[in-house]
Amino acid sequence: MTGTLAPTQQLTAADRCDRCNAQAYVRVVLNSGGELLFCAHHMRQHDDSIRKMASEIQDETDRLHASTPAVAPDEER
């Protein structure tokens, strides 16, 4: 059974999606031992097929909504 496991190392802005090069928020460890990184969009798009091949999924997409300000601070306007 594939599930979301506790992250071993948090993804950073340097981690890029293997499909489009956007910032990756999901790390997938494959049953074969390889690793893939995905942005939230591509993870949603390929979720069913990825879960069939994954032994671990580290999903940090909740960070997209956690601390993003709605508007720029006054000093940046």
Legacy VTK file of the C-alpha trace (Angstrom):
# vtk DataFile Version 3.0
C-alpha trace
ASCII
DATASET POLYDATA
POINTS 77 float
0.000 0.000 0.000
1.378 3.391 -0.971
0.901 6.312 1.363
2.266 9.665 2.326
5.187 9.273 4.688
6.924 11.715 6.964
9.453 13.742 4.977
13.107 12.892 5.380
14.321 16.256 4.060
12.131 19.242 3.222
11.970 20.209 -0.434
13.521 23.587 -1.263
13.197 26.154 -4.041
16.150 24.426 -5.713
14.073 21.234 -6.164
12.406 21.423 -9.587
9.549 19.489 -11.191
10.781 16.797 -13.578
7.973 17.666 -16.033
8.025 21.482 -16.249
10.883 22.775 -14.053
8.535 24.641 -11.669
9.262 24.402 -7.946
8.655 20.847 -6.743
6.364 20.227 -3.791
6.120 16.446 -4.121
8.903 13.833 -3.981
8.051 10.342 -5.215
10.318 7.401 -4.430
9.643 4.683 -6.980
9.406 0.964 -6.241
12.412 0.575 -8.569
14.447 2.865 -6.305
14.438 6.002 -8.455
13.062 9.366 -7.433
10.826 11.889 -9.205
9.949 15.454 -8.238
6.669 17.115 -9.210
4.969 20.472 -8.894
1.446 20.334 -7.440
-0.142 20.588 -10.897
1.710 17.623 -12.376
1.208 15.499 -9.271
-2.551 16.058 -9.520
-2.446 15.340 -13.259
-0.580 12.023 -12.894
-1.646 11.014 -9.376
-3.244 7.645 -10.191
-0.372 6.316 -12.298
2.292 7.671 -9.918
0.746 5.970 -6.885
0.926 2.605 -8.668
4.717 2.982 -9.048
5.539 4.678 -5.733
6.905 3.198 -2.550
6.886 6.624 -0.799
5.310 10.006 -1.506
6.441 13.148 0.276
3.699 15.724 -0.326
4.433 19.308 0.761
1.715 20.991 -1.308
0.172 22.356 1.894
3.100 24.819 1.954
1.586 26.547 -1.083
-1.173 27.975 1.118
0.568 28.166 4.491
2.339 31.526 4.405
1.743 33.180 1.061
0.645 36.799 1.618
-2.411 37.947 -0.354
-0.776 41.284 -1.221
2.725 42.684 -1.208
3.805 44.565 1.930
3.598 48.378 1.708
7.366 48.718 1.344
7.266 46.575 -1.819
4.518 48.575 -3.591
LINES 1 78
77 0 1 2 3 4 5 6 7 8 9 10 11 12 13 14 15 16 17 18 19 20 21 22 23 24 25 26 27 28 29 30 31 32 33 34 35 36 37 38 39 40 41 42 43 44 45 46 47 48 49 50 51 52 53 54 55 56 57 58 59 60 61 62 63 64 65 66 67 68 69 70 71 72 73 74 75 76
